[in-house]
Amino acid sequence: MKSADRALRVLQTLARHAKPMPTMAIARSCNVPKSSAHNLLNTMRAHGFVSYYPADHAWGLGPAAFEVGAAHTFMTAHRVPMPSAEAVSHEGAPTRRSTETHSCDGQSCAWSPTWPSAAAAG
């Protein structure tokens, strides 16, 4: 999906810069037309993934981007099991059954993914 690829490139670009960036600099860095970058940025702002700083005429990461990063950090720190690459089909749908649980420090953080078997999925 072209727009998803572009949006992810924009997020990666903003994550790699210490300061917010103007639209044109983002467009150049991501190799997209300025109008496309502008539309992507406004859509991502509506969802909280980027923030606009009017005084600087520049964009930076928004709170939703940090929420995703914090969730990844939490899952990594607590070793929450994730499906292995071979458990995911080419289309991204799980293809084998896996049931695992996990317990966090004093909390019950049950993680029980259940995926259909390859026979049921196919």
Secondary structure as GFF3:
##gff-version 3
##sequence-region A 1 122
A	DSSP	alpha_helix	2	15	.	.	.	ID=ss1
A	DSSP	alpha_helix	23	30	.	.	.	ID=ss2
A	DSSP	alpha_helix	34	46	.	.	.	ID=ss3
A	DSSP	beta_strand	50	53	.	.	.	ID=ss4
A	DSSP	beta_strand	58	61	.	.	.	ID=ss5
A	DSSP	alpha_helix	63	77	.	.	.	ID=ss6
A	DSSP	three_ten_helix	85	87	.	.	.	ID=ss7
A	DSSP	alpha_helix	118	121	.	.	.	ID=ss8
###
